[in-house]
Amino acid sequence: MHEIGIMESTIAIAIQHAKAENATRITEITMRIGEMSGVYPPALEFAFDVVTRNTIAENATLKIETIPVCCYCDSCQQAFHPTDWIFACPHCGQLSSKILQGKEIELVSLKIVK
């Protein structure tokens, strides 16, 4: 389960930034996870509970924003959101391999207590 490794890295970054602000606690962490990132949000939530134990992020809330897949059609020169895992343009039917978003794994924000 690679979600544990992802969360370990995320919490390490969050704690580093919180400590730089002289925080005593992290109360909330917001992440953006793309639909194509390969991350399973329930597993990430489980990993969050495990990884934050005995840290300044213990008992914090994890918010996950899901980022939908967005592709780009070279023929139509338009962005589109595919309805399935075959990235065909809804206007012309051309298959697209240009993914504009949907692969993200981002730490977006922290709420801290000083």
C-alpha beads as a LAMMPS data file, in Angstrom:
LAMMPS data file: protein, C-alpha beads

114 atoms
113 bonds

1 atom types
1 bond types

-500.0 500.0 xlo xhi
-500.0 500.0 ylo yhi
-500.0 500.0 zlo zhi

Masses

1 110.0

Atoms # bond

1 1 1 0.000 0.000 0.000
2 1 1 1.928 3.038 -1.262
3 1 1 -0.524 5.387 0.472
4 1 1 1.476 4.959 3.690
5 1 1 4.648 6.212 2.004
6 1 1 2.760 9.100 0.435
7 1 1 1.277 10.045 3.782
8 1 1 4.611 9.721 5.603
9 1 1 6.144 12.189 3.157
10 1 1 3.145 14.518 3.341
11 1 1 3.113 14.585 7.140
12 1 1 6.885 15.177 7.249
13 1 1 6.462 18.195 4.958
14 1 1 3.459 19.438 6.947
15 1 1 5.324 19.172 10.258
16 1 1 8.374 20.913 8.816
17 1 1 6.229 23.865 7.652
18 1 1 4.239 23.956 10.897
19 1 1 7.399 24.035 13.010
20 1 1 8.812 26.825 10.836
21 1 1 5.747 28.822 11.924
22 1 1 6.294 27.857 15.585
23 1 1 3.102 25.791 15.609
24 1 1 2.314 23.488 18.491
25 1 1 -0.407 21.577 16.651
26 1 1 -1.709 20.882 13.170
27 1 1 -5.508 20.755 13.244
28 1 1 -6.288 20.238 9.556
29 1 1 -4.508 19.118 6.412
30 1 1 -6.002 19.523 2.951
31 1 1 -4.783 17.483 0.003
32 1 1 -5.732 17.328 -3.681
33 1 1 -5.771 13.848 -5.163
34 1 1 -6.252 13.299 -8.886
35 1 1 -8.539 10.530 -10.089
36 1 1 -5.599 9.067 -12.062
37 1 1 -2.989 9.445 -9.316
38 1 1 -3.242 5.796 -8.326
39 1 1 -4.077 6.815 -4.760
40 1 1 -7.071 5.221 -3.052
41 1 1 -8.533 7.901 -0.716
42 1 1 -9.842 5.478 1.966
43 1 1 -6.362 3.916 2.200
44 1 1 -4.863 7.414 2.419
45 1 1 -7.238 8.244 5.282
46 1 1 -6.213 5.055 7.098
47 1 1 -2.535 5.877 6.559
48 1 1 -3.160 9.394 7.887
49 1 1 -4.518 8.016 11.161
50 1 1 -1.502 5.741 11.567
51 1 1 1.218 8.173 10.503
52 1 1 0.003 11.127 12.587
53 1 1 0.098 9.211 15.891
54 1 1 2.407 10.828 18.454
55 1 1 3.056 13.858 16.221
56 1 1 1.800 17.443 16.308
57 1 1 -0.707 16.339 13.652
58 1 1 -2.352 13.717 15.879
59 1 1 -6.154 14.217 15.936
60 1 1 -5.964 16.532 12.923
61 1 1 -8.600 16.367 10.217
62 1 1 -7.684 15.235 6.713
63 1 1 -9.633 16.845 3.874
64 1 1 -9.265 15.338 0.421
65 1 1 -10.289 17.234 -2.701
66 1 1 -10.707 14.924 -5.694
67 1 1 -9.422 16.354 -8.961
68 1 1 -11.246 15.005 -12.033
69 1 1 -9.410 13.968 -15.170
70 1 1 -9.207 16.664 -17.825
71 1 1 -7.790 15.944 -21.278
72 1 1 -6.972 18.062 -24.313
73 1 1 -8.037 17.327 -27.893
74 1 1 -5.462 18.383 -30.488
75 1 1 -8.056 18.214 -33.281
76 1 1 -10.666 20.445 -31.607
77 1 1 -8.133 22.357 -29.513
78 1 1 -10.438 22.044 -26.506
79 1 1 -10.161 20.634 -23.019
80 1 1 -12.682 17.985 -22.015
81 1 1 -13.556 15.735 -19.089
82 1 1 -13.753 12.113 -20.256
83 1 1 -16.699 10.057 -19.068
84 1 1 -14.691 6.827 -18.814
85 1 1 -11.089 5.612 -19.039
86 1 1 -11.034 5.853 -22.832
87 1 1 -10.098 9.480 -23.414
88 1 1 -12.142 10.182 -26.546
89 1 1 -13.089 13.754 -27.322
90 1 1 -16.863 14.168 -26.947
91 1 1 -16.905 16.567 -29.938
92 1 1 -14.917 14.709 -32.608
93 1 1 -14.212 11.256 -31.127
94 1 1 -10.424 11.682 -31.434
95 1 1 -8.509 9.807 -28.733
96 1 1 -6.347 11.972 -26.520
97 1 1 -3.181 11.178 -24.611
98 1 1 -2.778 14.728 -23.277
99 1 1 -3.872 14.751 -19.663
100 1 1 -4.072 18.281 -18.251
101 1 1 -5.114 17.308 -14.739
102 1 1 -6.077 14.295 -12.690
103 1 1 -2.674 12.919 -11.674
104 1 1 -2.045 15.327 -8.792
105 1 1 -0.998 14.417 -5.275
106 1 1 -0.707 17.760 -3.528
107 1 1 -0.503 19.082 -0.017
108 1 1 -2.673 22.192 -0.364
109 1 1 -2.987 23.716 3.086
110 1 1 -2.486 23.344 6.819
111 1 1 -4.376 24.778 9.756
112 1 1 -2.110 25.189 12.741
113 1 1 -2.207 26.332 16.369
114 1 1 0.665 28.404 17.713

Bonds

1 1 1 2
2 1 2 3
3 1 3 4
4 1 4 5
5 1 5 6
6 1 6 7
7 1 7 8
8 1 8 9
9 1 9 10
10 1 10 11
11 1 11 12
12 1 12 13
13 1 13 14
14 1 14 15
15 1 15 16
16 1 16 17
17 1 17 18
18 1 18 19
19 1 19 20
20 1 20 21
21 1 21 22
22 1 22 23
23 1 23 24
24 1 24 25
25 1 25 26
26 1 26 27
27 1 27 28
28 1 28 29
29 1 29 30
30 1 30 31
31 1 31 32
32 1 32 33
33 1 33 34
34 1 34 35
35 1 35 36
36 1 36 37
37 1 37 38
38 1 38 39
39 1 39 40
40 1 40 41
41 1 41 42
42 1 42 43
43 1 43 44
44 1 44 45
45 1 45 46
46 1 46 47
47 1 47 48
48 1 48 49
49 1 49 50
50 1 50 51
51 1 51 52
52 1 52 53
53 1 53 54
54 1 54 55
55 1 55 56
56 1 56 57
57 1 57 58
58 1 58 59
59 1 59 60
60 1 60 61
61 1 61 62
62 1 62 63
63 1 63 64
64 1 64 65
65 1 65 66
66 1 66 67
67 1 67 68
68 1 68 69
69 1 69 70
70 1 70 71
71 1 71 72
72 1 72 73
73 1 73 74
74 1 74 75
75 1 75 76
76 1 76 77
77 1 77 78
78 1 78 79
79 1 79 80
80 1 80 81
81 1 81 82
82 1 82 83
83 1 83 84
84 1 84 85
85 1 85 86
86 1 86 87
87 1 87 88
88 1 88 89
89 1 89 90
90 1 90 91
91 1 91 92
92 1 92 93
93 1 93 94
94 1 94 95
95 1 95 96
96 1 96 97
97 1 97 98
98 1 98 99
99 1 99 100
100 1 100 101
101 1 101 102
102 1 102 103
103 1 103 104
104 1 104 105
105 1 105 106
106 1 106 107
107 1 107 108
108 1 108 109
109 1 109 110
110 1 110 111
111 1 111 112
112 1 112 113
113 1 113 114
